[in-house]
Each structure stands twice: as structure tokens, then as C-alpha cells.
Amino acid sequence: MRWALVKVCLAVTAMVVIAFAVPLAMVVKETARDRAYSNAERQAATVGPVLAITTDKQQLEIAVASTEAGGDGRIAVHVPTSSKQTATGEAGRPPVEIGRQRATDEQVATARRKGRASTVQVPGGYTLLRPTAVASGEFAVVEVFISNEEVTHGVTTSWLIIAGVGIALILGSVAVADRLGTLMVRPAGRLAAAARSLGEGRLGVRVQEEGPRELRSAAVAFNAMADQVVQLLANERELAADLSHRLRTPLTVLRLNAASLGDGDAAAHTREAVAKLESEVDQIISTAREQREQRAQSTGGLESAACDAAEVIRDRMSFWSALAEDEGREARLAGVEHPVRVPVARAEFAAALDAMLGNVFRHTPEGTAFSVDVHHGGAASNSVIVLVSDAGPGIADPDAALLRGHGDGKPGSTGLGLDIVRRVAESTGGDVRIGPSVLGGTEVRVWLTLNGAGEETGRRRGRRKSERRLRYSPRRGTMT
């Protein structure tokens, strides 16, 4: 497209330049010729008054020499023989020839006979033959030589200027056409490159809305399409993750029921099937979470990464309350009366909370009480702490359990739950701790920072956990 536009502009400009330059060059040439002939006419006219008064050779030589052309030797005067008697009684005056004759005798005689000025070509240029009446009533001929250099004086320079202007116009039009072509082709190229990138899976690619109106419309349509693709994929993966989370509660019930079946083959097969189903659900959740992280990296953070922790906790506690009621568990909830914004996507935070609550139901006996507490220091605070506590038997080695990534190490635990929690905390620059709770069992503390420090900060905090620990005392309700 760019080269085609340049060629079209080059052809059009060249035709326009030729259409104007050729006639202009001819006009310049004719103007120079007319100027030379007019100058010759003027030089010849200066000798005419002298011929009208006298034909004396000496007087005529003085008059010719006084002119510009005569001083250069370019004027000749031809006075014919006179057979008439003059006022002084003289008769039979001989012809008078002054200067160098360049025209032939026939050409001079023809000009004298016609009685009007004419121009004839001679070697080296042209000569002007101008008949002038003398005192005897006959016609003398004044001959003025015009060289070829005088006829073409300034023509070459004018033609070079015209050619230069024409070439400059052509080059300028080509440059303008190339620039216009670039403005058209560059957005189209970026649009094509973005389409290829989107086809290769880079969902964060977008196109700048620039260029002609049609290309801007195409860019707007492409960006809208890309946003729609990202949204559709996000909805699909969120649906898969949400369905998997919803399966956790009935799976926990099935596992607990299977544990009460006894030691028969049917009971063992049932427990094995439930454990395999739990593993598959955990794998689906893990895959959905990894895909979500990859998509967030590829889109450059286009997706929302913040939620109201209090609202999510209320929603998930409502979800788990049915199972807690069936098992006779007392559930307490505190610190969710006011909105608490955290820099974590809603689905991620819900997955982490489900993982912690699922561990409570999975690894504590029926009837064991548990609580969820949220602690936030207000606008001046830079962190939010979520505590999930239970009154179960507790964990003998909390650090080892956190390092292994699962609860108490019982069979059937995949370790995915605490791994999800850890990743969510570290994504904000926080961390996870396991310790004894005031209820007598285990306490999982999730510390979320609000300054968006990111995973690297979380890893650095994890490496310095032996040096800097955030301790929380539920009895005092303070952090130290």
C-alpha cells in the first residue's frame, strides 16, 4: 500500500510538472529571443536619424561607433548608389558601406525592396536588416548582428531553475506520499501483529487507536474483541473453579460418612473413591488458579485484583454453616461488620478461605468449634489479618506442617489447601503462620499487606521470618 501510494503520487506530480515546465521553458526561450531582437531594433533605430540627415561616410562611422552594438562591431550600414542630383548640385554619388557585412547582397537587396525590417539567419547567429530612408529618397539598410549567445542568454539558467523546482516538487510529493503511506500502513501493521499475538495466546495485547478513521474503527473493534475473549476465558475458568469449590462441602460430608462405615471392603473402596474425587477436585482448582495467574501476567493486570474480605468471609461462612450445623460445630465470626478491602481477587481469596475451613472439617472431630476473625487497624494500617482457629487436637509441629504444605499429615491430604493460602498471602507481600489457638487447637493466621508489594516481597519476608514475626494475641485483640 505504501509503495503503491508513492508510485501514484510520483506519476501524478511528474505529469503536472511536465505539463507546466515544458510550456514555461518554451516561453523563457521565446522571451530571450524577443529580448535580443528588441535590443537589435533599438540599436538600429539610433542610426536612422543620422541617415535621414546625411549619407557622409565619416559622419555615419561616428554615429555607428557611438552605439553599443557599433562599438562591438555588430552594426553595418549599406547606402546604395544615388543617380539623383542633390541640393548642392552633386550627382552620381557612389555607394557607402560601413561595418562588416554578414548578410548576402541578395538578402540586403530584398530588405531594401520590401521596405520593412526582417531577420535572417547567418553563420554564428542572426542579423536584423532594417531599411531606413536617406536624404536622396532611397533606402539604406542598417544591419545589426545578433549572436546565438545573445539569443539564448539566460535560457540555460532558467531551464535549470525550472528543472530544479520540478524535481523538488516531485521529491516533496514522494516524501509526503511516503509519510501518508506510513501513517496508514503502520497502524495496519500493528493491527496485524496484534492479531497474530492474540492468536498465539498473548491475551494482554491491545492496539493503539490511531491512523485514519477506518483503521481507528478496526482498532476499537479489535480491542473490544480481545477484551471479550479475555472475559469469556475468565468466566469459563471462574466457573470451573467455583464449581470445584462448591464440591468441597459435599465431598467433606461424604468423607466423614465414609469414615463411619467401618473396615469392610465396601467401606475401603468408598473411602478410596472419595479420596480420589477430592484429589481430582483439588487438581481442577489448582489448574484454574495457575491459568488465572498466567492470564493476569499476560494481560498486564487488566483483571480486577481486589475484593471486600469481610463480604467474602460472610458469604463463605454462610456456605459452610450448613455442614457445621449437621456436625454440631459452633462457628463464630468477628471483624466483618465493616468492609475490608484487600489486594486479592475475590475468587482467589474465596479459594484460600475454603481451603482453611475445609481443613477444619477434615482434620478435627465432629462437634469441634471454630472461629474466623478479621483484624484491620483502619485507614492508618497497612495490613489485614485473617485468623481461622479451631478447638481440635492441634498440630504438634506447626512449622513442619506449613513447610510440607498440608495439615497434620494424615492420609488423603494433598497439601494443596495451605499452598493456595500461602500463594494468596505472598501475592500481597504477606505470609502465613500456623500455631496454637486460644480455643485450644490450631490457628492459621493469614497476613495480607495493603501496599501491593507483590510476590517478591512475600518471598523476602518468608526468608526473614525468623527475624521479623508478627504476633497476634486474640485475648488482647492487638498485634505486636
C-alpha positions, 0 to 999 in steps of 0.5 A: 500500500505504501509503495503503491501510494508513492508510485501514484503520487510520483506519476501524478506530480511528474505529469503536472510538472511536465505539463507546466515546465515544458510550456514555461521553458518554451516561453523563457526561450521565446522571451530571450529571443524577443529580448535580443531582437528588441535590443537589435531594433533599438540599436538600429533605430539610433542610426536612422536619424543620422541617415535621414540627415546625411549619407557622409561616410565619416559622419555615419562611422561616428554615429555607428561607433557611438552605439553599443552594438557599433562599438562591438562591431555588430552594426553595418550600414549599406547606402546604395548608389544615388543617380539623383542630383542633390541640393548642392548640385552633386550627382552620381554619388557612389555607394557607402558601406560601413561595418562588416557585412554578414548578410548576402547582397541578395538578402540586403537587396530584398530588405531594401525592396520590401521596405520593412525590417526582417531577420535572417539567419547567418553563420554564428547567429542572426542579423536584423536588416532594417531599411531606413530612408536617406536624404536622396529618397532611397533606402539604406539598410542598417544591419545589426548582428545578433549572436546565438549567445545573445539569443539564448542568454539566460535560457540555460539558467532558467531551464535549470531553475525550472528543472530544479523546482520540478524535481523538488516538487516531485521529491516533496510529493514522494516524501509526503506520499511516503509519510501518508503511506506510513501513517496508514500502513503502520497502524495496519501493521500493528493491527496485524501483529496484534492479531497474530499475538492474540492468536498465539495466546498473548491475551494482554495485547491491545492496539493503539487507536490511531491512523485514519478513521477506518483503521481507528474503527478496526482498532476499537473493534479489535480491542473490544474483541480481545477484551471479550475473549479475555472475559469469556476465558475468565468466566469459563475458568471462574466457573470451573473453579467455583464449581470445584469449590462448591464440591468441597462441602459435599465431598467433606460430608461424604468423607466423614460418612465414609469414615463411619462405615467401618473396615469392610471392603465396601467401606475401603473402596468408598473411602478410596473413591472419595479420596480420589474425587477430592484429589481430582477436585483439588487438581481442577482448582489448582489448574484454574488458579495457575491459568488465572495467574498466567492470564493476569501476567499476560494481560498486564493486570487488566483483571480486577485484583481486589475484593471486600474480605469481610463480604467474602468471609460472610458469604463463605461462612454462610456456605459452610454453616450448613455442614457445621450445623449437621456436625454440631460445630459452633462457628463464630465470626468477628471483624466483618461488620465493616468492609475490608478491602484487600489486594486479592481477587475475590475468587482467589481469596474465596479459594484460600478461605475454603481451603482453611475451613475445609481443613477444619472439617477434615482434620478435627472431630465432629462437634469441634468449634471454630472461629474466623476473625478479621483484624484491620487497624483502619485507614492508618494500617497497612495490613489485614489479618485473617485468623481461622482457629479451631478447638481440635487436637492441634498440630504438634509441629506447626512449622513442619506442617506449613513447610510440607504444605498440608495439615497434620499429615494424615492420609488423603491430604494433598497439601494443596489447601495451605499452598493456595493460602500461602500463594494468596498471602505472598501475592500481597507481600504477606505470609502465613503462620500456623500455631496454637489457638486460644480455643485450644487447637490450631490457628492459621493466621493469614497476613495480607499487606495493603501496599501491593508489594507483590510476590517478591516481597512475600518471598523476602519476608518468608526468608526473614521470618525468623527475624521479623514475626508478627504476633497476634494475641486474640485475648488482647485483640492487638498485634505486636 
